[in-house]
Amino acid sequence: YIYPNPNNGTFNIVSKEKMNLSLINNLGQIIETIELNEVNSYQQTIQVNTSGIYYISGVTKQSSVKQKIIVTQ
């Protein structure tokens, strides 16, 4: 899951399983790739410097993830 949402540009991503995610802007450009695994305890803090709408997208063996993130600064 992703929290807080909306946020001020800093948000956390937490998972129960290994996954690769993409942070995508509203133009469809991948601006960051995120790997959640046992090394980072399946969580990561992300910082975005521009207000707007972003999407987190990824696929695991059992499910797919697509969530909208709103950044207001």
C-alpha positions, 0 to 999 in steps of 0.5 A: 500500500501507499501512504499518505495519499495525497501527499506533499511529495514524500510518500511510502510504499509497502508490500508483503511480497517482492515486486518491481514498480514504476513511478509514472507521471501523467504523460506516461513517462517512467520517472523512477523504478522501484524494487521492493524486496527483502533487502529493503524490507519490502518498503521504500520512501519516494520523493517527488519534486513536482506537484501533479498526478502520478501512478504506481504500476507493477506486476507480481506473480499473483497480482497487478498493482496500479494506484494513483498518487496525488502530490500537492506542494 
